[in-house]
Amino acid sequence: MADRKISDLTALTTPATGDLIPIVDISEAAAADKNKSITVGELLRGAPDGTAAAPSVAFTGSGTDTGFYSDAANTLAASTGGTNALHIDSSQRVGINTTSPSQLLHLSSSGPRILLTHTSANSNAFLDAGTSGVLEFSADDNNVAASSSVRFKVDGGEKARIDSSGRLGLGTSSPDSLLDIQGAAPTITLNDTNGTDDRATIQSTGGALVFTARDGTADGEIVFKKFDGTTTDETLRITNTGNVGIGTTSPANQLHLANATNAVMKIEGTGGYAQIILDGNGAGNNFLVSDDPLAIYTAGAERARIDGSGRLLVGTSSAINTDGSSLLQVVGTSSGGLLLARNDTETLANDQIGVIRFFGNDTLTAGGYEECAAIKCNADADHTDSSKASRLAFLTTASGAESPTERMRITNGGSALIGKTSTGNSIAGFEVSSTGLAQVTVNNDYVALFNRKTSDGVIIYLQQDEINEGNISVSGGTVSYNQFLGSHWAALTDWSRPEIKIGTILETINELTDWKYAVIEVEGEQKKICYNGTAEIGSTVTVEYEGEEYEGIVELETNPEFNKAVKVKVNDTVASKAIYGVFVGWNTDKDGDGGIWNDMYVGAVGNYVIRMAEGQEPEIGDLVEADGTGCAVVQDDDIIRTKTVAKVTSTIPQVTYDDGSFLVTCVLYCG
């Protein structure tokens, strides 16, 4: 290269950062260290920081004061004409016309403005802070586009719009008025910050315009006022008790009209004239009717009237009964109804909601009206928005008494009680539950009497699914229990509930059956849940109640003087003398506050079926005994013995099981 001129070298169009650039000292000195080299990367990295007036990278056509520089560590800036125009700081914040940006994009000037131009329509939109303290949005500022608008979107959907007519739409892109709010039950909420939870709302829902006012934790009031430019006057008020006042700020009634002179309410119809005048300070309070009867019309039709005999007729213009005893008569198209309501801010347990009382004016005794009977409705518990537990009570006055006593009650659960006021079979009286269960409890006397007169026959029918399954009948002096089967309660030793085939022979294991509860606590109330297990009394066990698990303490259901129920097992002894009976079925009835005990019914005496072992060929009248597998086999003689279980009454198989055993009818001898 020593014999080539630098001007003869070929230009390098794609240099690498490692390529060398020679540096030639053109002075006359001939020392060897005068000529050196530098890489392209080092040349680019080694540029000076520069200033706004003298940027380190400048452009020929713009002079030496326009270009790029770095005025601090990890910053990049651009200047034009020696003045900072763009600044990117070490936090990647961009400042235009400021060297200290405080946000990701920071514009600073006496009139900062962002211009957005739609190139096809040439319409301009601005975000402008040209006036101190004012932020201005401008859409189609040069007014070249049709139907311009300012739109606000959240989560990808438009939430608000100001259209070209200045109408603000919330929840709609096509507002119909200066303010148009659309949505499901759209609501405007006004909060008074001078108080705590003082607020009012205006809502449109279901075709209704709803005004709501709240005063802290109490109901608020709704007030209407008028203003003539000088004076503000209240014209109407709805109080927090629901009273409406016109001309008064404190209405005492549901509708209260007040006026400095006369308060007048006028009702005018095209076919006649009616007037109600209340003259609070005049000659008296008058209710004027031009002629009798007094009829009340709504929607062009008569709804009620007071006739010339003083009877109040509702839904009819003529009395149904004219004997003078029916002073209130209600007639409806589908039904005549009477409504009694309690008007109170709250209804607590035992509060009376409504009552119908019957009085007699007996001048032969003390004189005056005295109550003889009544029908009352009372709350059974404090009423809430979701629970209105209530009861009905019927009262009559007994001979020799002076005031009525409750005789019958219908509970909030639908049970009918006669002679008692509480449910439960420990309380004397008659009770029919809402499910049809009847319970009769009597102190020191017989509980029920069934008397069939004139002829013999059935006194009581017993049905299941509307089918007669048995009855109790009388013939002369004989009472017959027809379709009779005498059974006992029993349980397995571990209180389990395995599958046992009907008619299977069971034998006692010389253990007594003791029914137990697990006592749990649910929301502060004790519940007794049926417990099927072997834990001892007082032990802590886990049981399920309404789908949840609870821990409870094991208690004995009862402690009778004699416990006659025993535990059993499926017969496993040939010709056993300990036969208790045959399996009828598992208990399916709930007990206590929840759960079902795993106890069973064991048929012991009477007409039923028995499970014969496979291969047996019994004859009518054969006696049978246990074969040690839960089945019966024919006894080898015709003598009723301690091992005898039953006598066959039919050889026709009722059911044949998978193991070849089968059911035949029999008379059981186990009882």
C-alpha positions in Angstrom: 0.0 0.0 0.0 3.1 2.2 0.3 3.1 2.9 -3.4 -0.7 3.7 -3.6 -2.4 7.0 -3.0 -5.2 7.2 -0.5 -7.4 8.7 -3.2 -6.9 5.6 -5.2 -8.5 3.3 -2.6 -12.0 1.8 -3.2 -14.8 3.0 -1.0 -16.0 0.6 1.7 -19.8 0.6 1.5 -20.6 -1.9 4.4 -18.0 -1.5 7.1 -17.9 -3.7 10.1 -17.3 -2.3 13.6 -13.9 -4.0 13.7 -12.6 -2.6 10.4 -9.6 -0.2 10.8 -9.5 3.4 9.7 -5.9 4.6 9.3 -4.9 7.9 10.8 -2.0 9.5 9.0 0.1 12.3 10.5 0.8 14.5 7.5 3.5 16.4 9.4 7.1 16.2 8.0 8.2 14.2 11.0 9.3 10.7 10.0 8.8 8.9 13.3 7.1 5.5 13.1 4.5 6.2 15.7 3.1 9.2 13.9 0.8 7.0 11.8 -2.0 5.0 13.7 -5.4 3.4 13.1 -8.9 3.3 14.8 -11.9 0.8 14.3 -15.2 1.9 12.9 -17.0 0.9 16.2 -14.5 2.9 18.3 -15.0 5.9 16.1 -18.8 5.8 16.6 -18.6 5.1 20.3 -16.1 7.8 21.0 -18.1 10.8 19.9 -18.1 13.7 22.3 -21.3 14.5 24.4 -21.9 17.8 22.8 -24.3 20.5 23.7 -27.5 22.0 22.3 -25.4 24.8 20.7 -22.7 22.4 19.5 -24.2 18.9 19.1 -21.8 16.0 18.6 -23.6 14.9 15.5 -24.4 17.8 13.2 -25.6 18.1 9.6 -24.0 20.1 6.9 -27.1 21.7 5.6 -28.3 22.8 9.0 -25.1 24.3 10.5 -23.2 23.2 13.5 -26.0 24.0 16.0 -28.5 21.4 14.7 -28.1 17.7 15.5 -27.9 15.1 18.3 -26.0 15.2 21.6 -26.1 13.8 25.1 -26.2 16.3 28.0 -26.0 13.7 30.8 -25.4 10.0 31.4 -27.9 7.7 29.6 -29.7 10.6 27.9 -30.2 11.5 24.3 -31.2 14.9 23.0 -31.8 16.8 19.7 -31.4 20.5 19.1 -32.4 22.8 16.3 -30.7 26.2 15.9 -28.8 25.7 19.1 -32.0 25.1 21.2 -33.1 21.8 22.8 -36.0 20.4 20.9 -36.2 16.8 22.1 -34.9 15.1 25.2 -35.0 11.4 26.2 -33.9 10.9 29.8 -32.5 7.8 31.5 -36.0 6.6 32.4 -37.0 6.6 28.8 -39.3 9.7 29.3 -39.6 11.9 26.2 -39.6 15.7 26.6 -40.5 18.0 23.8 -39.3 21.6 24.5 -38.3 20.5 28.0 -35.1 18.8 29.4 -36.9 17.5 32.5 -39.8 15.3 31.3 -41.9 14.0 34.2 -44.0 11.6 32.2 -43.4 9.1 29.3 -44.3 12.0 27.0 -44.1 15.6 28.2 -44.8 18.6 26.0 -43.9 22.1 27.4 -44.7 25.4 26.0 -47.0 28.4 26.4 -49.6 26.7 24.2 -49.0 23.0 24.0 -51.1 21.3 21.4 -51.2 17.8 19.8 -52.6 17.8 16.2 -54.0 14.6 14.6 -54.8 14.9 10.9 -56.9 12.4 8.9 -55.1 12.5 5.6 -58.0 11.3 3.4 -60.5 13.7 4.8 -57.9 16.4 5.8 -59.8 16.9 9.1 -57.9 18.0 12.2 -58.3 16.9 15.8 -56.5 18.6 18.7 -55.6 18.0 22.3 -55.0 21.5 23.4 -53.8 23.1 26.7 -53.3 26.6 25.2 -55.3 28.3 28.0 -53.9 28.1 31.5 -56.0 25.5 33.6 -58.0 24.4 30.5 -57.7 21.0 28.7 -59.5 21.2 25.3 -60.5 18.3 23.0 -61.3 19.4 19.5 -62.7 17.0 16.8 -62.8 18.2 13.2 -61.4 21.6 14.2 -61.3 22.7 10.6 -65.0 21.6 10.1 -64.5 19.6 6.9 -66.1 16.3 8.0 -69.8 15.4 8.6 -71.2 14.0 11.9 -68.0 14.7 13.9 -67.9 13.5 17.5 -65.7 13.0 20.5 -65.8 9.4 21.8 -64.6 7.7 25.0 -63.8 4.0 25.0 -63.1 1.6 27.9 -62.1 -2.1 27.7 -62.6 -2.0 23.9 -66.1 -0.6 24.0 -67.5 2.9 23.6 -68.8 4.3 26.9 -69.5 8.0 26.1 -69.8 10.3 23.1 -70.3 14.0 22.4 -71.8 14.3 18.9 -71.6 17.2 16.5 -74.8 18.8 18.0 -73.2 18.9 21.5 -75.3 16.0 22.8 -73.6 13.8 25.4 -74.4 10.1 25.3 -73.5 7.7 28.1 -74.0 4.1 27.1 -75.2 5.1 23.6 -73.5 6.2 20.4 -76.7 8.1 19.2 -77.8 10.5 21.9 -81.3 11.9 21.4 -81.0 14.9 23.8 -78.3 17.1 25.4 -77.8 14.3 28.0 -78.8 10.8 27.0 -78.0 7.9 29.5 -78.8 4.4 28.3 -78.3 1.0 30.0 -80.0 -1.6 32.1 -81.9 0.5 34.7 -79.6 3.6 34.1 -79.1 5.6 37.3 -77.8 9.1 38.2 -76.4 9.2 41.8 -76.0 12.5 43.7 -73.8 12.2 46.8 -73.9 15.0 49.4 -70.4 15.1 50.9 -71.6 17.3 53.8 -73.1 14.2 55.4 -72.4 10.4 55.7 -74.1 8.3 53.1 -76.5 11.1 52.1 -77.4 10.4 48.5 -80.2 10.5 46.0 -80.7 8.6 42.7 -82.8 9.1 39.6 -83.3 5.8 37.8 -85.3 4.5 34.8 -86.4 0.9 35.2 -89.2 -1.1 33.7 -90.8 1.9 32.1 -90.8 3.8 35.5 -88.9 6.8 36.6 -87.7 6.2 40.1 -86.5 8.8 42.6 -84.7 7.5 45.7 -83.4 9.5 48.6 -81.2 8.3 51.5 -80.3 10.1 54.7 -77.4 8.2 56.2 -78.7 4.9 57.4 -82.3 6.1 57.3 -84.8 6.8 54.5 -84.5 10.2 52.9 -87.1 12.6 51.6 -87.9 13.8 48.1 -88.7 17.5 47.7 -89.9 19.5 44.7 -89.3 23.3 44.7 -90.0 26.2 42.3 -88.0 29.3 41.7 -89.1 32.6 40.2 -85.6 34.1 39.9 -85.8 35.6 43.4 -87.5 33.2 45.8 -87.4 29.5 46.2 -90.6 27.8 47.4 -91.3 24.2 48.2 -94.3 22.8 46.4 -94.3 19.1 47.3 -92.5 16.7 49.7 -92.5 12.9 50.1 -91.2 12.2 53.6 -89.2 9.2 54.8 -92.4 7.6 56.1 -94.1 7.8 52.7 -96.3 10.8 53.6 -96.9 13.2 50.7 -97.3 16.9 51.5 -98.5 19.6 49.2 -98.1 23.0 50.6 -96.6 21.6 53.8 -93.0 20.5 54.8 -94.2 18.1 57.5 -97.2 16.0 56.2 -99.0 14.2 59.0 -100.8 11.7 56.8 -100.2 9.7 53.6 -101.7 12.7 51.7 -101.6 16.1 53.4 -102.7 19.2 51.6 -102.1 22.6 53.2 -102.9 26.2 52.2 -102.7 29.5 54.0 -106.5 30.0 53.3 -108.4 26.9 52.2 -106.9 23.6 51.1 -109.0 22.2 48.2 -108.8 18.9 46.3 -111.0 18.8 43.3 -112.0 15.8 41.3 -113.9 16.6 38.1 -115.6 14.2 35.7 -117.2 15.0 32.3 -120.5 13.3 33.2 -121.1 14.8 36.7 -119.7 16.8 39.5 -118.0 15.7 42.8 -116.2 17.9 45.3 -114.2 17.2 48.4 -113.5 20.3 50.6 -111.4 20.3 53.8 -111.7 23.6 55.6 -109.2 23.5 58.4 -110.1 26.8 60.0 -113.5 27.6 58.7 -116.9 26.7 60.1 -115.8 23.0 60.4 -114.5 20.1 58.4 -117.1 19.1 55.9 -117.5 16.1 53.6 -120.2 17.0 51.1 -122.2 14.6 48.9 -124.9 16.0 46.7 -127.1 12.9 46.9 -126.9 9.3 48.1 -125.5 6.8 47.4 -121.9 7.9 47.4 -120.2 6.1 44.5 -116.5 6.0 43.7 -115.3 5.6 40.1 -112.0 4.8 38.5 -111.2 4.4 34.8 -114.8 5.3 34.1 -116.3 2.4 36.1 -117.8 2.3 39.5 -115.6 0.5 42.0 -117.3 1.1 45.4 -120.3 2.9 47.0 -122.0 3.5 50.3 -125.7 2.9 49.8 -128.6 4.5 51.6 -128.7 1.8 54.3 -125.0 2.5 55.2 -123.7 -0.6 53.6 -120.2 -0.4 52.0 -120.4 -2.1 48.7 -117.1 -2.9 46.8 -117.2 -4.3 43.3 -121.0 -4.1 43.1 -123.6 -1.4 42.9 -126.3 -3.3 44.7 -126.3 -5.2 48.0 -126.0 -9.0 47.7 -127.6 -9.4 51.2 -130.2 -6.8 52.3 -131.1 -8.1 55.8 -129.0 -5.4 57.4 -126.4 -7.8 58.9 -123.8 -7.5 56.1 -122.6 -3.9 56.3 -119.5 -4.7 54.2 -119.9 -6.6 51.0 -117.0 -7.3 48.6 -117.6 -8.7 45.1 -114.8 -9.5 42.5 -114.8 -10.9 39.0 -112.7 -13.9 40.1 -112.9 -13.5 43.8 -114.0 -11.1 46.5 -111.1 -10.3 48.8 -110.5 -8.4 52.0 -107.0 -7.1 52.9 -105.8 -6.2 56.4 -102.4 -4.6 56.7 -100.1 -3.4 59.5 -98.6 0.0 58.8 -95.3 0.1 60.7 -91.6 0.6 60.0 -90.9 -2.9 61.3 -92.7 -6.0 62.3 -91.2 -7.9 65.2 -92.0 -11.4 66.6 -95.6 -11.7 68.0 -96.6 -8.3 66.6 -100.2 -8.4 65.5 -100.5 -7.9 61.7 -104.3 -8.0 61.3 -107.4 -9.1 63.3 -111.1 -9.6 62.7 -112.9 -9.2 66.0 -116.5 -10.1 66.9 -118.2 -8.0 69.5 -121.6 -8.1 71.2 -123.4 -5.1 72.9 -124.9 -6.8 75.9 -126.8 -4.2 78.0 -128.0 -6.9 80.4 -124.6 -7.1 82.1 -122.0 -4.3 82.4 -123.1 -2.7 79.2 -121.2 -1.7 76.1 -119.5 -3.8 73.5 -117.5 -6.9 74.6 -115.4 -9.1 72.4 -116.8 -12.6 71.9 -114.5 -14.1 69.2 -111.6 -13.2 66.9 -109.3 -14.3 64.1 -105.8 -12.9 64.5 -102.6 -12.8 62.4 -99.4 -12.4 64.3 -95.7 -12.5 63.3 -93.9 -15.6 64.4 -90.5 -13.9 64.1 -89.0 -10.6 63.2 -89.9 -9.9 59.6 -87.1 -9.3 57.0 -87.1 -8.7 53.3 -86.9 -12.5 52.7 -88.9 -13.9 55.6 -92.4 -13.0 56.7 -93.1 -15.9 59.1 -96.7 -15.5 60.5 -99.5 -17.5 62.0 -103.3 -17.4 62.2 -105.2 -17.9 65.5 -108.9 -18.5 66.0 -110.4 -17.5 69.3 -113.8 -18.2 70.9 -115.3 -17.5 74.3 -116.3 -20.5 76.4 -119.5 -20.8 78.4 -119.0 -19.1 81.7 -116.1 -17.0 80.4 -115.9 -13.3 79.6 -113.1 -13.2 77.0 -112.1 -15.3 74.1 -109.4 -18.0 74.2 -107.3 -19.4 71.4 -108.8 -22.7 70.2 -107.0 -23.3 66.9 -103.9 -22.1 65.2 -102.3 -22.4 61.7 -98.5 -22.1 62.1 -96.2 -20.4 59.7 -95.2 -23.9 58.5 -98.8 -24.8 57.6 -99.5 -27.1 60.6 -103.0 -26.9 62.0 -103.2 -27.1 65.8 -106.3 -27.6 67.9 -106.2 -27.3 71.6 -102.5 -26.4 71.6 -100.3 -23.5 70.5 -97.0 -25.3 69.8 -96.1 -28.2 67.6 -94.7 -31.5 69.0 -96.2 -34.8 70.2 -95.2 -34.0 73.8 -97.9 -31.3 74.0 -101.6 -32.3 74.4 -103.8 -31.5 71.5 -104.5 -32.3 67.9 -101.9 -31.5 65.2 -101.9 -31.9 61.4 -98.7 -30.9 59.6 -98.5 -29.4 56.2 -97.4 -32.8 54.9 -100.5 -34.5 56.2 -99.0 -36.0 59.4 -101.6 -36.1 62.1 -100.6 -36.3 65.8 -103.0 -36.6 68.8 -101.8 -36.2 72.4 -104.1 -36.5 75.4 -103.3 -36.3 79.1 -104.7 -39.1 81.3 -107.4 -40.3 78.8 -107.9 -42.3 75.7 -106.5 -40.7 72.5 -109.0 -41.5 69.8 -112.5 -42.9 69.4 -113.7 -44.4 66.1 -117.4 -45.2 66.2 -119.2 -47.0 63.3 -122.9 -47.0 63.9 -125.7 -49.2 62.6 -123.7 -51.9 60.9 -120.6 -54.1 61.0 -117.7 -53.4 58.7 -114.5 -51.5 58.2 -113.7 -48.8 60.7 -110.3 -47.7 59.4 -108.7 -48.2 56.0 -104.9 -48.3 55.6 -103.7 -47.2 52.1 -100.4 -46.8 50.3 -100.4 -44.9 47.0 -104.2 -44.8 47.1 -104.3 -48.6 47.3 -106.0 -50.4 50.2 -103.3 -52.5 51.9 -105.2 -53.3 55.1 -108.0 -52.3 57.4 -109.4 -52.6 60.9 -113.0 -53.9 60.9 -115.6 -55.0 63.4 -118.1 -57.8 63.3 -120.3 -58.2 66.3 -117.9 -58.2 69.2 -114.8 -59.1 67.2 -112.2 -56.7 65.9 -110.1 -57.9 63.0 -106.7 -56.5 61.9 -106.7 -57.5 58.3 -103.6 -58.1 56.3 -101.8 -58.4 59.6 -98.1 -58.6 60.1 -96.5 -58.1 63.5 -93.0 -56.7 63.3 -90.2 -55.5 65.5 -87.4 -53.0 65.2 -83.8 -54.2 65.1 -80.4 -53.2 63.9 -77.1 -54.9 63.0 -74.4 -54.8 65.6 -72.3 -52.2 63.6 -75.4 -50.1 62.5 -74.6 -50.7 58.9 -77.1 -50.9 56.0 -76.1 -53.7 53.7 -78.4 -55.2 51.0 -80.6 -57.9 52.6 -83.2 -59.7 50.6 -86.8 -59.6 51.7 -87.8 -62.7 53.6 -84.3 -63.5 54.8 -84.2 -65.1 58.2 -82.6 -63.1 61.0 -81.6 -64.2 64.4 -80.8 -62.3 67.6 -77.2 -61.9 68.8 -78.2 -61.1 72.4 -77.4 -57.3 72.2 -79.9 -54.5 72.8 -80.6 -51.9 70.1 -79.7 -48.4 71.4 -80.7 -45.5 69.1 -78.2 -42.6 69.4 -78.1 -38.9 68.3 -75.1 -36.8 67.5 -75.9 -33.4 69.0 -74.4 -30.6 66.9 -74.6 -26.8 66.9 -75.8 -24.9 63.8 -75.7 -21.1 63.9 -76.1 -21.2 67.7 -78.9 -23.7 67.6 -78.6 -27.3 68.8 -79.6 -30.1 66.4 -80.0 -33.8 67.0 -78.8 -35.9 64.0 -79.3 -39.6 63.7 -76.1 -41.4 64.5 -75.3 -44.8 62.9 -72.1 -46.0 64.5 -70.6 -47.8 67.5 -69.1 -44.8 69.4 -69.8 -44.7 73.1 -72.1 -42.1 74.7 -70.3 -38.8 75.2 -67.8 -39.4 72.3 -67.2 -36.8 69.7 -68.1 -37.9 66.1 -68.5 -36.3 62.7 -71.9 -36.3 61.0 -73.4 -34.7 57.9 -76.2 -32.1 58.1 -77.7 -30.4 55.0 -74.6 -31.2 52.9 -72.1 -30.0 55.5 -70.0 -31.9 58.1 -70.2 -31.1 61.8 -68.7 -32.5 65.0 -71.2 -33.6 67.6 -71.5 -35.4 70.9 -73.1 -38.8 71.0 -76.3 -39.0 73.1 -78.8 -41.8 73.8 -82.1 -41.2 72.2 -84.1 -42.4 75.2 -83.6 -44.4 78.3 -86.8 -46.6 78.6 -87.5 -48.8 81.6 -87.5 -51.8 79.3 -85.6 -52.0 76.0 -87.3 -54.6 74.0 -85.4 -54.1 70.7 -82.4 -56.4 70.0 -79.7 -56.5 67.5 -79.7 -59.2 64.8 -77.6 -60.9 62.2 -78.4 -62.9 59.1 -79.1 -66.4 60.2 -75.9 -68.5 60.2 -76.9 -71.4 62.5 -78.8 -74.4 61.2 -82.1 -75.0 63.0 -81.3 -72.0 65.2 -83.7 -71.4 68.2 -82.7 -67.7 68.3 -84.7 -66.7 65.2 -86.1 -63.2 65.6 -88.1 -63.1 62.3 -87.6 -62.3 58.6 -86.3 -59.1 57.0 -89.1 -56.8 55.9 -87.2 -53.6 55.0 -84.9 -50.8 56.1 -86.3 -47.8 57.9 -86.7 -44.8 55.5 -88.2 -42.2 57.8 -86.2 -39.3 59.0 -86.0 -38.7 62.7 -84.8 -35.9 65.0 -83.5 -32.8 63.1 -81.9 -34.8 60.3 -80.7 -38.2 59.1 -82.2 -41.7 59.1 -81.2 -44.5 61.5 -80.0 -47.7 59.9 -82.7 -49.8 61.7 -85.0 -52.3 60.1 -88.4 -53.9 60.3 -88.3 -57.6 61.2 -91.5 -59.6 60.6 -92.3 -61.9 63.5 -95.9 -63.0 63.5 -98.7 -62.9 61.0 -99.1 -63.2 57.2 -95.9 -62.5 55.2 -93.4 -64.2 52.9 -90.3 -66.2 53.7 -87.1 -66.9 51.6 -86.9 -70.6 50.8 -83.5 -72.2 50.0 -82.7 -73.2 46.4 -84.0 -76.7 45.6 -86.7 -76.8 48.3 -90.1 -78.1 47.3 -92.4 -77.1 50.2 -96.0 -78.1 50.4 -98.8 -76.1 51.8 -98.8 -76.6 55.6 -95.2 -77.5 55.9 -93.3 -76.1 58.8 -89.9 -74.5 58.0 -86.7 -73.9 59.9 -83.5 -71.9 59.3 -80.7 -73.5 57.1 -77.9 -71.4 58.5 -77.7 -69.1 55.3 -80.7 -66.9 55.9 -83.0 -69.2 54.0 -85.7 -71.6 55.1 -85.9 -75.4 54.6 -88.8 -77.7 55.3 -88.8 -79.0 58.9 -88.5 -82.8 59.2 -91.8 -83.1 61.3 -95.1 -81.3 61.7 -94.5 -80.3 65.4 -94.1 -76.6 66.1 -90.8 -76.4 68.0 -88.5 -73.6 69.2 -86.7 -73.8 65.9 -89.9 -73.4 63.8 -89.9 -70.2 61.8 -93.2 -70.4 59.8 -95.8 -72.5 58.1 -96.1 -72.4 54.3 -99.5 -71.1 53.1 -98.7 -71.1 49.3 -96.1 -72.8 47.2 -96.3 -70.3 44.3 -93.0 -68.4 44.2 -93.5 -64.7 44.6 -89.9 -63.7 43.7 -86.9 -65.9 42.6 -83.5 -64.4 43.5 -80.3 -64.8 41.5 -79.0 -67.5 44.0 -82.0 -69.7 43.3 -83.8 -68.9 46.6 -87.4 -67.8 46.3 -90.2 -66.3 48.3 -93.4 -68.0 49.3 -96.3 -66.8 51.5 -96.4 -68.1 55.0 -97.7 -67.6 58.6 -94.8 -66.5 60.8 -94.4 -68.2 64.2 -91.4 -66.1 65.5 -93.4 -63.7 67.7 
